[in-house]
Amino acid sequence: MRQTSAFLLTIAAIFVLFTVDASAISVRWPAESMELDVQFDTSAHTVNGVAKMYLSLDGPKSVGFLLNNSFTVSSITANGQDCELKSHADYDPSEVSDAYGVYGKWETSKALFWYTQIPKKALRNRDAMLVEVKFSGKMYSPPDNRKFSREEIAFEVDGTIGKEGIFLSSGAFWYPILPDATSPYKITARVPKGWNFVTNGASSAPTTVGDFTQVTYTADFPSNGIDLSAGPFVIKSIQHEGITVSTYFLPAEADLADGYLDACKNYLTMYSNLIGKYPFPKFAVVDNFMPSGYGMPGWTLLGSEVLRLPFIKSTSLGHEILHNWFGNGILVDYREGNWCEGLTTYLADYKYKADADSAAAVDYRNNNLREFADYVNAENDYPVKEFVGRTNQADRAIGYGKVMMIFHMLKTMYDQEDTTLFNKVIQQAYKDNLGKPMSWFQWRQIFERRFGQKIDWFFAQWLDRKGIPSIRIENGSVQHDQGTWVAEFDVITAPVDPKPYTFPLNIRGVTDEGQFDYSVFIMESPQRVSLAGPGYLEFLRADPACNLFRVLYPEEAPLTLAAFIGDKEGILVVPAKGALAAGYKEAAEGLKTPGQTVITDAEFKPEMASKSLWLFGSPEENSVTAKMVPDKERMEFLPGKPARWKEEDPTPPGLGFRAEEFRNGAFTATMIFPNPKDVTKSVVYTVSLPGASPVGGTRKIPHYGKYSYLMFEGETNVRKGAWAAAGKCPMVWEAPAVPEGEKW
Ligand SMILES: [Zn+2]
């Protein structure tokens, strides 16, 4: 699922000056606070409201704001004095302030700029500067107009008012707004009777006013825009560690509330302990009638069909909750790029895997590197400091994947000093920057302070440079003497222009006595390295656990069953005849994925041999298997033998499976190999011994896609594993074999 967060959607900018007809207008801003009173008519799709902006007593003598260009302003007063309002659409916000872009760049094509002189009489009041704007407008997007793409950006609609619900983001300019990160606000809204709404802050109890339900929210925490969602919600709330945790679900999803409340409690506790106190008075999960997901300060909007997905509570919900610390708690200074998606991914999506199992953590990083290789190329690559938000897979690979790896590399470096340092940096950053915009530069300062040394080279190379370094080991030699080895080799990194990448490199030496890990600091290319250890060296492997953001070679990804499962042209070949033929057919039908076909060996045509194939049955059962037998060392079909004398029982057929022999049992083995006719394709073999059910022995395989071989007894998995990633990639240097006779 693709989601975005509202701080991306509501990206704002502070601009103090607007240029009009070459003469600059200074407007008094930001508002010190704002009060909004609005009423919605869902039949007419309209909002009517009054905005009270409390401005500072000093400053420019003009007031200005942006409003949706289809809306109207019926009056504006300053301290009760009528003002003469002018509008104009032709301004360039980027020219008006040094602070422009702190919260990103607004898409202002739908907004009109209004401004007025503050009357002299109003300026004489030294107690307050209250500007009051009455406004109204219509905003509607019929449900069938709303597009949602999982691959591309998730939001197409920034505001709609209708009978199915109300959704208004500040990017819709639905109230008078000048981009402003520091205004607390209070909003009173009247929605259809029986409905409720959610925005930032703490909510009053609902009251009935005529045909409306009225609720007031007080949002003391600074935010850079007002987002609001309303609907006929069923509300469930609990108190947890001083936080009001609620679900605002549409009636169809109301049964899901308890599960979500429990999950929210766990995340809120986990992240409060990890980072610091949760910054908002409430957290609400809000059902969105539109198919999208956003993370706002103190609430998250999730589409109805998304809420129903079983894995959301264990993945995306935690990610959105973490945005309350990163993105909404600490805001992002977008002028140096958006660090917050990568960090949120690191401490949510990635952390959940890594906490469960360290192999899953390596897989996640490996996958990250693969995604960068798959989606980023010379045309669409850009430096991390230019990442703002996600619009496609390349943005994701850069702004989420690469940034996540930047935090991971920092943690790996800091862990070598002290494994608590990284968490202390995160906690310090949160303490120092809560409620303020934070830049990459500030991250660097905090990391350096905790580390006690400058690491500007690290930030410069990962933030300012685009691309990804590759690493090779070459020109190796090894000497064995008196039970030890000494190896010398070059570590070559590319590109070297404008200068070589600098990084700590983990190198693993695999020997006949086990494996030994070394850390080498790489600063030039080529860099000559010398390592030593006990035993006979077999090979060296650089960065075995994918701790660096670097080129992943195709040979580093082990071939697993996922390769066949993901191949839309895969062909599953079952025996046409034999005792297990029907079982194999049923198993194959259950395993095939969209696009794949199931045929019998009698229907097999020679040109199919170079496709990805899944062959069911032994060579005796399946004529295609007989022609394409697998590597015997790994999988061997052992035929049965007749009794040699009267008293002997015949030997049933069996299986050699990775140097083990299986006979007499309900065993089903599955193993994948590269297809010798086309190594980018695969051949999977599945064979059941006579006592086994092919269906039972393969039913769970879709959950075991990350393995290369599986053995089930009945339906119970008894052996599983993945092939080691092929050894001969440029990250590996193989030592010449020492002849047995020359060993000590
Ligand atoms: Zn996010």
Residues whose N, C-alpha, C, O or C-beta is under 5 A from the ligand:
A	BS01	ZN	S5 E341 T344
